[in-house]
Amino acid sequence: MKMSLKLVIALFLSAPTVFGQHPQIASVVHDAIKISSPTLSEERTILIRVPANYARTGARYPVVYMLDAHAPQNAMMAGILDQQAWGGQMPEVILVGIQNTNRTRDLTPTRTQRAGTGGGEKFLDFLEKEVIPLVEKSYRTQPFRIFAGHSLGGLLVTHTMLTRPQMFNAYIAASPVLHWDNDLLIKRGQIVFAEKREWNRVYFAGLGAEPDYQKGFDAFRDLLNKTNPKKLSYEFQQFSDDNHGSVVLPAYYAGLRKVFAGWRPPATGTLVELESHYKKLSARFGYTIVIPETLMNRIGYDLLTANRGAEAIEVFKKNVENFPRSSNTHDSLGEAYEKTGNKRSARESYQKAYDLALEQNDQELSSVYKANLDRVGRPSN
């Protein structure tokens, strides 16, 4: 975009102003998918939840894979993800919850004297060979995956990072049982972290007031502090006011904040500076991240209000390019054309917005866009 924009734009991200934004509906509805797993020799259920505007945008999203996908975990994680994305602290994501049939078997990496343990490796094969390919084939995903688990789930999350780090880009472990099998993970970590390698991964562990888990938690933290693995960004947090059951919420919240630290752009900045911010995020997360639709829209309207119509049109065009399935981006471009006297182009954009709203079965917006079409009428030859 060849533009000499020096306009400083205030980004009121704590309460985003959205022009013509499609209304979102609060929901914790998931798609329930049953998998007849040849790996596990049983039927398993996964719950998949997409962002509210998934069908409208055509965008791709990072994916959070969460263990123990049963109430209240599903609604809790969905709420955290929605609220943090709405607040601009992280992107919208797809949530994949894996339900249990035998969690002690599936979430433990080795067999011990405790009955029914040691199926973790087979369960990870199920995730790696069946669940992840299904999700990435059936949904619009970005190549950034987060693995989250609580208790024995936190054990498996940590074990996965040590043994199959390529499966996920970030790992969040709430109340992980890090003393499992005579400190197995501490011993394994001593070997793995001694290797000279670049991790390019994020690890977060959170623990409540849980004396039985404290020793393993401290030992794994001390190991990472001592070895300081290259490009492994990690954090350990203690939540002393929480117990084993309640700590999962603050741990998941803090873990996501760790993974997406620095996501939110600065409070003020030029368009060039914003583009630089998202270019750096793209390099960090490994996929192209553009300025969010609502933020780009705000910039366009600020320019339009400042009587900088030509520049506003370029911004709105860029938003259409980034979000071609959004009726809102086409409508905003149409408004810019209309206000600068180009009724022919305004009608074309309004028509596209109207067609998309009809296709997406949005009666409210389609009526608004139809009114815009009627207002501009047919362009003169």
C-alpha positions, 0 to 999 in steps of 0.5 A: 500500500503506497500511502504517506499516512502520518495520521496518529490513530487512537486505538480504543481497544478496551471498548472497540468502536465498530462501524457496521459490524455484524452482531455477535451472539454469545454462545458455547455451542460446540460441534460434537464429532464422533470418531471410530478410532482404529488407534484406540479401538473405541469410539471417541467424541471431540467437541469443536467450537469456532468463533462466532463470525467463522462463517462470515469472515472466511478467515483461518484461526489458531487452534486450542486443543483442550483435554477433559472436555466436559462441563464446566471446562468447555464453557470456562475455556470458551469464555476465556477465549472469547473475552480475551479475543474481544479485549484484543489480547489474543486472536480468535481461535478454534477450540477443540475439546477431547472428551474422556472415556478413561482419563487415567489410562489416556493421560498417563505416559507410563504404567505404574503400580496405579491400576489402569495407567500407561496409555498416554503414548497411544492417546497421543498417536490418536491426537496426532494421526486422527484428531489433528488431521481431521480438524485441519482438513475440516476447518479453516486453521492456521499452523499454530496449535496450543495444547492445554490440560489439567492435573493428569492432563497437565502431566500429558501436556508436559510429557508431549512437549518433551517427547513430541514438541513438534505436535504443538507450538505452545503448552499450558499445564494447570496443576500438572502432576510433575512428580509422576512415576518417581519424577519421570519428567524431571529426569527426562527433562534433564536429558532433553534440555541438555541438547543443543537445539532451538525450541521455538515453543511456549510452556506455561505451568500454574499450580494452586495451594497443592502441597502434594504437587509442589515438589515436582512443580518446583523441580521442573521450574528449577530445571528450566531456570538452570538449563534455560533452553534456547528459544523456549519461552516459559513461565511458572505461576503459583495461585495460592488462593486456589485449590486443585479444582479452581486453579484451572481457570486462572492457570488457563487464563494466565497461560493464554496471556503468556502465549499471546504476550505482546499481541495487543498493538500499542495504544497509538500509532501510525498505519505504518507502525501498525503494519510493522507490529503485525508483521512482527507477530506474523514472524513470531507465530509463523503465519500471516497476521493482518490488522484486524478487520474492526481496527482497519475499519476504524482507521478508514473511518477516521480518515474519512471523517478527516476528509481524506477520502482517497486514503480512506478508500485505500484502507477500506480496499485493503480490508476487503482484500484481507477479509473478502467474505465480510459483508461489512468490509464491502459496505464500508468501502461502498460508503467511502466511495459514496461520500467521495462522489463515486456512485458507480463504485459505491453501488458495486460495493454495496451490491457485494455487501448485500449479496454476502449478507443474503448468502450468510442469511443475515436479514438485519444487515441485508436490509441495511445494505438494500437501503444503501443500494436503493439510496445510491440508485443506478450509476449514470453512464 
